[in-house]
Amino acid sequence: MTEKTIIVLDPRGVISLGGNDVIKRHILYAQALTKSKPTKKFNLSVFSTLNCASFENKTDVLDLNLISKPTFNSYKYAKYCSNTIKEKGIDVGLLVAGDPWESYWSAYFLNKFMKRQIPIQIQVHGDIGNPLWRKINFRNRVRFLFVRISLNRCQIIRCVSKKQKLNLITAFGIDSKKIKVIPVPIEIVNKPLVPIQRPRTIGLVGRIHEDRGIWGFVEVVKNLNKYDSNFKLLIAGDGPARDKFIQKLEKVITKNRIKYLGQISQGKLRNTWKSVGLLVSMAPVESYGRVLRESLSAGVPVWATASSGVQDLFDSAEPGTVKILDLEKDESELYKDFESLLKVKVGPKFRDKFIKENNSYSDKLAKSWIDTIENFNKYLLLKRSRI
């Protein structure tokens, strides 16, 4: 039986640093690969990085390798990967780059070191084709200049939403057939929905960073507080702007109305939804919005600024359960939207449909990997036959 290995390249250590939730997701991908084709055997191997050497890989289905410390040096990382591949005698069928920058160039250099033509899939999780993305900071503007090269060199691109795909096509002139829309699977537990009598609590979940619209959130809280001094905040997440963010909130509302949980696991988050009346997202650019979908699946409505991920969610959700948070509205209109979301009933229709779709994402990703390998092999055979 032919055995091929798909290698996920992770020079910055995003996977190993992401914790159990991220590892579990890659185990799902590995399991999907093992059952994909009875005539061929495909394995999944992750080449990640970590500062600490004490990392346990207890799964048999996923091969997790810690190549070096996290690095932005794609050339050096690729050299380490090449040595590991040769030592283990791995037959590489596909290189999966977790981003179009360091990870892609790692794949590029690894092809050179291996002296082979190995197909590359780039995974694009951010909405980098959205004009707003490059305006967020200087780093994004620089990265935007280079991303066209990698996106056009690779064999296939995986993105996570339909609107994100359209933005990639518009911004970089990529053939639509080259882009596969496969969202990131979420671990959804089919628990009873949060009751309609939800608390007057606004939830904010995710990275606390200036790029995530957190100062706009402070303004929204300030405006709502003029009409209602009883609502509370529940904040889950961490980031470089955490202390400053909390301090600004405490100047707007009293400290006893703010509950800060810090960074929490996906399992703990599932048990937190019953304490949330509505979820707010202020991210100016959101390609998919995993937490938004988790919230709605739990029975908690969503109030979010417009983005690709939010628009996709708005189109698929039941009427009234997702509202666009328009910062141009006056205070009274914002308060009306706030009250409307607190009262709306989130039924099981979205959750039931989403669970069904969500359960197919790992299989779809595995299939895209296998199809890329087979199509690339056909291309090489055709190329050789013409010589």
C-alpha positions as CSV (number, residue, x, y, z in Angstrom):
1,M,0.0,0.0,0.0
2,T,1.4,3.4,-1.0
3,E,2.0,5.7,1.9
4,K,2.2,9.5,1.6
5,T,2.6,12.1,4.2
6,I,1.0,15.6,4.3
7,I,3.2,17.9,6.4
8,V,1.8,21.0,8.0
9,L,4.6,23.6,8.4
10,D,4.4,25.8,11.5
11,P,7.6,27.8,11.9
12,R,6.1,30.3,14.4
13,G,4.7,27.6,16.7
14,V,1.0,28.6,16.3
15,I,-0.2,25.0,16.6
16,S,2.0,23.9,19.6
17,L,1.2,27.2,21.4
18,G,-2.5,27.0,20.6
19,G,-3.1,24.3,23.3
20,N,-5.3,21.2,23.3
21,D,-8.1,22.8,21.2
22,V,-5.8,23.3,18.2
23,I,-4.1,19.9,18.7
24,K,-7.5,18.2,18.8
25,R,-8.5,19.9,15.5
26,H,-5.4,18.5,13.8
27,I,-6.2,15.0,15.2
28,L,-9.6,15.3,13.5
29,Y,-7.7,16.1,10.2
30,A,-5.4,13.1,10.7
31,Q,-8.4,10.8,11.4
32,A,-10.1,12.1,8.2
33,L,-7.0,11.2,6.2
34,T,-6.8,7.7,7.5
35,K,-10.3,6.8,6.3
36,S,-10.1,8.7,3.1
37,K,-8.9,6.1,0.6
38,P,-8.7,2.3,1.2
39,T,-6.2,1.8,-1.7
40,K,-3.7,4.4,-0.4
41,K,-2.5,5.4,3.0
42,F,-2.1,9.1,3.9
43,N,-0.5,10.3,7.1
44,L,-0.6,13.8,8.7
45,S,2.6,15.2,10.3
46,V,2.9,18.6,12.0
47,F,6.3,20.3,12.0
48,S,5.8,22.9,14.7
49,T,8.1,24.8,17.0
50,L,8.3,25.5,20.7
51,N,10.6,27.3,23.2
52,C,10.1,24.5,25.8
53,A,11.2,21.0,24.9
54,S,8.8,19.3,27.4
55,F,5.8,18.7,25.1
56,E,3.9,15.5,25.1
57,N,2.5,14.0,21.9
58,K,0.3,11.2,23.1
59,T,-1.7,10.6,19.9
60,D,-0.9,7.7,17.6
61,V,-2.8,9.2,14.6
62,L,-1.0,12.5,14.4
63,D,2.7,12.8,14.2
64,L,3.7,16.0,16.0
65,N,7.3,17.1,15.6
66,L,9.0,20.1,17.4
67,I,11.6,21.2,14.9
68,S,13.1,24.2,16.7
69,K,12.2,27.3,18.7
70,P,9.6,29.6,17.1
71,T,11.2,31.5,14.3
72,F,10.6,33.9,11.4
73,N,13.6,32.5,9.6
74,S,12.0,30.4,6.9
75,Y,15.3,29.3,5.4
76,K,16.7,28.0,8.7
77,Y,13.4,26.3,9.7
78,A,13.2,24.6,6.3
79,K,16.7,23.2,6.7
80,Y,15.7,21.7,10.0
81,C,12.6,20.2,8.4
82,S,14.6,18.7,5.6
83,N,16.9,17.0,8.1
84,T,14.0,15.6,10.0
85,I,12.3,14.3,6.8
86,K,15.5,12.5,5.7
87,E,16.1,11.0,9.2
88,K,12.6,9.6,9.4
89,G,12.5,8.6,5.7
90,I,9.2,10.4,5.1
91,D,7.7,10.4,1.6
92,V,6.2,13.8,1.4
93,G,3.1,14.2,-0.8
94,L,2.0,17.7,0.1
95,L,3.3,20.7,2.1
96,V,0.6,22.7,3.9
97,A,1.6,26.3,4.7
98,G,-0.3,27.7,7.6
99,D,0.1,31.3,6.3
100,P,1.2,32.9,3.0
101,W,4.4,34.4,4.6
102,E,6.9,32.5,6.8
103,S,5.1,29.1,6.3
104,Y,4.9,29.5,2.6
105,W,8.5,30.4,2.2
106,S,9.4,27.5,4.5
107,A,7.7,25.3,2.0
108,Y,9.4,27.0,-0.9
109,F,12.9,26.5,0.6
110,L,12.0,22.9,1.7
111,N,11.3,22.1,-2.0
112,K,14.8,23.4,-2.9
113,F,16.5,21.4,-0.1
114,M,14.6,18.2,-1.0
115,K,15.4,18.7,-4.7
116,R,11.8,17.7,-5.5
117,Q,8.6,19.3,-6.8
118,I,6.2,19.0,-3.9
119,P,2.8,20.7,-4.2
120,I,2.0,23.4,-1.7
121,Q,-1.4,24.4,-0.2
122,I,-1.6,27.8,1.6
123,Q,-4.2,28.2,4.3
124,V,-5.5,31.8,4.5
125,H,-7.3,32.4,7.8
126,G,-7.3,36.2,7.8
127,D,-9.3,38.3,5.4
128,I,-6.2,39.7,3.8
129,G,-8.0,40.6,0.6
130,N,-10.2,43.0,2.4
131,P,-8.9,46.6,1.9
132,L,-9.6,47.3,5.6
133,W,-7.1,44.5,6.6
134,R,-4.0,46.4,5.2
135,K,-5.1,49.6,6.9
136,I,-5.1,48.1,10.4
137,N,-1.3,48.6,10.9
138,F,2.0,49.1,9.1
139,R,2.9,45.4,9.4
140,N,-0.2,44.4,7.4
141,R,0.6,46.9,4.7
142,V,4.1,45.4,4.3
143,R,2.8,41.8,4.3
144,F,0.2,42.7,1.7
145,L,2.9,43.7,-0.7
146,F,4.5,40.2,-0.6
147,V,1.5,38.0,-0.4
148,R,0.6,38.1,-4.1
149,I,3.8,36.2,-4.9
150,S,3.1,33.2,-2.6
151,L,-0.6,33.0,-3.5
152,N,0.2,32.8,-7.2
153,R,3.0,30.3,-6.8
154,C,1.2,27.7,-4.7
155,Q,-1.0,24.9,-6.1
156,I,-4.1,25.5,-4.0
157,I,-5.5,27.9,-1.4
158,R,-7.8,27.1,1.5
159,C,-9.8,29.9,2.9
160,V,-12.7,29.9,5.4
161,S,-15.6,31.9,4.0
162,K,-17.3,32.7,0.7
163,K,-16.9,36.5,1.1
164,Q,-13.2,36.0,2.0
165,K,-12.7,34.0,-1.2
166,L,-14.3,36.8,-3.3
167,N,-11.9,39.4,-1.6
168,L,-8.9,37.2,-2.5
169,I,-10.0,37.0,-6.1
170,T,-10.6,40.8,-6.3
171,A,-7.4,41.8,-4.6
172,F,-4.9,39.4,-6.1
173,G,-6.6,38.2,-9.4
174,I,-6.5,34.5,-8.4
175,D,-8.4,31.9,-10.4
176,S,-11.5,31.0,-8.4
177,K,-10.9,27.3,-9.1
178,K,-7.7,27.5,-7.2
179,I,-9.4,28.5,-3.9
180,K,-11.3,26.0,-1.7
181,V,-13.7,27.4,1.0
182,I,-13.4,25.0,4.0
183,P,-14.1,26.6,7.4
184,V,-12.2,25.6,10.5
185,P,-14.2,22.9,12.4
186,I,-15.5,23.8,15.9
187,E,-16.1,21.4,18.7
188,I,-19.9,21.9,19.2
189,V,-21.7,20.0,22.0
190,N,-25.4,19.5,21.3
191,K,-26.5,20.9,24.7
192,P,-29.8,22.6,25.4
193,L,-29.9,26.2,24.1
194,V,-29.5,29.0,26.6
195,P,-33.0,30.0,27.8
196,I,-34.6,33.1,26.3
197,Q,-34.5,34.8,29.8
198,R,-30.9,35.6,29.4
199,P,-29.0,37.9,31.8
200,R,-28.4,41.6,30.9
201,T,-24.7,40.8,30.3
202,I,-22.6,41.7,27.3
203,G,-20.0,39.1,26.4
204,L,-16.7,39.9,24.7
205,V,-14.5,36.9,23.8
206,G,-11.1,36.8,22.1
207,R,-7.7,38.5,21.9
208,I,-7.5,41.8,23.6
209,H,-5.6,43.8,21.1
210,E,-5.9,47.3,19.6
211,D,-6.5,45.7,16.2
212,R,-9.6,44.0,17.4
213,G,-11.6,47.2,17.9
214,I,-11.5,47.2,21.7
215,W,-11.6,51.0,22.0
216,G,-14.8,51.1,20.0
217,F,-16.2,48.6,22.4
218,V,-15.4,51.0,25.3
219,E,-17.4,53.7,23.4
220,V,-20.3,51.4,22.9
221,V,-20.4,50.5,26.6
222,K,-20.2,54.2,27.5
223,N,-23.1,55.1,25.2
224,L,-25.3,52.2,26.4
225,N,-24.6,53.2,30.0
226,K,-26.4,56.5,29.5
227,Y,-29.6,54.5,29.1
228,D,-29.0,51.5,31.3
229,S,-26.7,51.4,34.4
230,N,-27.6,47.8,35.3
231,F,-26.1,45.7,32.5
232,K,-22.8,43.9,33.1
233,L,-19.8,42.8,31.1
234,L,-18.2,39.3,30.9
235,I,-14.8,39.4,29.2
236,A,-12.9,36.2,28.2
237,G,-9.5,36.5,26.5
238,D,-6.0,38.0,26.9
239,G,-3.6,40.2,25.0
240,P,-1.1,43.0,25.1
241,A,-3.7,45.7,25.6
242,R,-5.5,43.9,28.5
243,D,-4.6,46.1,31.4
244,K,-5.2,49.4,29.5
245,F,-8.5,48.0,28.2
246,I,-9.8,47.0,31.6
247,Q,-8.7,50.4,33.1
248,K,-10.7,52.3,30.4
249,L,-13.8,50.2,31.1
250,E,-13.6,50.8,34.8
251,K,-13.7,54.5,34.1
252,V,-16.9,54.0,32.1
253,I,-18.8,51.7,34.4
254,T,-18.2,50.5,38.0
255,K,-15.7,47.7,38.6
256,N,-18.3,45.4,40.1
257,R,-20.2,45.3,36.8
258,I,-17.1,43.8,35.0
259,K,-16.2,40.1,35.2
260,Y,-12.9,39.2,33.6
261,L,-12.2,35.5,33.1
262,G,-8.8,35.8,31.3
263,Q,-7.9,33.2,28.6
264,I,-10.2,30.2,28.9
265,S,-10.4,26.8,27.1
266,Q,-13.1,26.0,24.6
267,G,-14.7,23.6,27.2
268,K,-14.9,26.3,29.8
269,L,-16.3,28.7,27.2
270,R,-19.2,26.3,26.4
271,N,-20.2,26.5,30.1
272,T,-20.0,30.3,30.1
273,W,-22.7,31.0,27.5
274,K,-25.5,30.7,30.0
275,S,-24.0,33.7,31.8
276,V,-24.1,35.9,28.6
277,G,-27.1,37.8,27.2
278,L,-25.5,38.7,23.9
279,L,-22.1,38.5,22.3
280,V,-20.4,41.6,20.9
281,S,-17.6,41.6,18.3
282,M,-15.8,44.8,17.3
283,A,-13.2,43.3,15.0
284,P,-13.0,45.5,11.9
285,V,-11.9,42.5,9.8
286,E,-13.2,39.0,10.5
287,S,-12.8,36.2,7.9
288,Y,-15.0,33.6,9.6
289,G,-15.8,34.3,13.3
290,R,-15.6,30.9,15.1
291,V,-16.7,32.4,18.4
292,L,-19.6,34.1,16.8
293,R,-20.9,30.8,15.5
294,E,-20.3,29.1,18.8
295,S,-22.3,31.8,20.5
296,L,-25.3,31.4,18.1
297,S,-25.1,27.7,18.4
298,A,-25.4,28.0,22.1
299,G,-28.4,30.2,21.9
300,V,-26.8,33.6,22.4
301,P,-27.4,36.3,19.8
302,V,-24.6,38.2,18.1
303,W,-24.0,42.0,17.7
304,A,-21.0,42.6,15.5
305,T,-19.4,45.2,13.2
306,A,-19.6,44.4,9.5
307,S,-17.0,42.0,8.1
308,S,-16.8,39.0,5.7
309,G,-17.4,36.4,8.4
310,V,-20.2,38.4,10.0
311,Q,-21.9,38.9,6.7
312,D,-21.8,35.2,6.0
313,L,-23.2,34.5,9.4
314,F,-25.9,37.2,9.0
315,D,-27.1,35.6,5.8
316,S,-27.4,32.1,7.3
317,A,-28.8,33.0,10.8
318,E,-32.4,33.3,11.8
319,P,-33.8,36.8,11.4
320,G,-33.0,39.1,14.4
321,T,-30.4,36.8,16.0
322,V,-27.5,38.6,14.4
323,K,-27.3,42.4,14.1
324,I,-24.7,44.6,12.4
325,L,-23.2,46.9,15.0
326,D,-23.2,50.3,13.2
327,L,-21.0,52.7,15.1
328,E,-22.5,55.6,13.0
329,K,-25.9,55.1,14.8
330,D,-26.7,57.5,17.6
331,E,-26.9,56.4,21.2
332,S,-30.7,55.8,21.2
333,E,-30.6,53.6,18.1
334,L,-27.7,51.6,19.6
335,Y,-29.7,51.1,22.8
336,K,-32.7,49.9,20.7
337,D,-30.6,47.2,19.0
338,F,-29.2,46.2,22.4
339,E,-32.6,45.7,23.9
340,S,-33.8,43.9,20.7
341,L,-31.0,41.4,20.9
342,L,-31.5,40.7,24.6
343,K,-35.2,39.8,23.9
344,V,-34.8,37.8,20.7
345,K,-35.2,34.0,20.9
346,V,-32.5,32.0,19.3
347,G,-34.0,28.7,18.0
348,P,-32.3,25.4,17.1
349,K,-32.5,25.9,13.4
350,F,-29.1,27.5,12.9
351,R,-27.4,25.2,15.4
352,D,-28.8,22.0,13.8
353,K,-27.7,23.1,10.3
354,F,-24.3,24.3,11.5
355,I,-23.5,21.1,13.4
356,K,-24.2,19.1,10.2
357,E,-22.0,21.3,8.1
358,N,-19.3,21.6,10.8
359,N,-19.0,17.8,11.0
360,S,-18.0,17.7,7.3
361,Y,-15.2,20.2,7.3
362,S,-12.4,17.8,8.4
363,D,-13.3,15.3,5.6
364,K,-13.5,18.2,3.1
365,L,-10.0,19.4,4.0
366,A,-8.6,15.9,3.9
367,K,-10.1,15.4,0.4
368,S,-8.7,18.7,-0.8
369,W,-5.2,17.5,0.3
370,I,-5.5,14.2,-1.5
371,D,-7.0,15.8,-4.6
372,T,-4.1,18.2,-4.8
373,I,-1.6,15.4,-4.5
374,E,-3.3,13.4,-7.3
375,N,-3.8,16.3,-9.6
376,F,-0.2,17.5,-9.2
377,N,1.1,13.9,-10.0
378,K,-1.0,13.9,-13.1
379,Y,0.4,17.3,-14.0
380,L,4.0,16.0,-13.6
381,L,3.3,12.9,-15.7
382,L,1.8,15.0,-18.5
383,K,4.8,17.4,-18.3
384,R,7.3,14.5,-18.6
385,S,5.4,13.0,-21.5
386,R,5.9,16.2,-23.5
387,I,9.6,16.2,-23.0
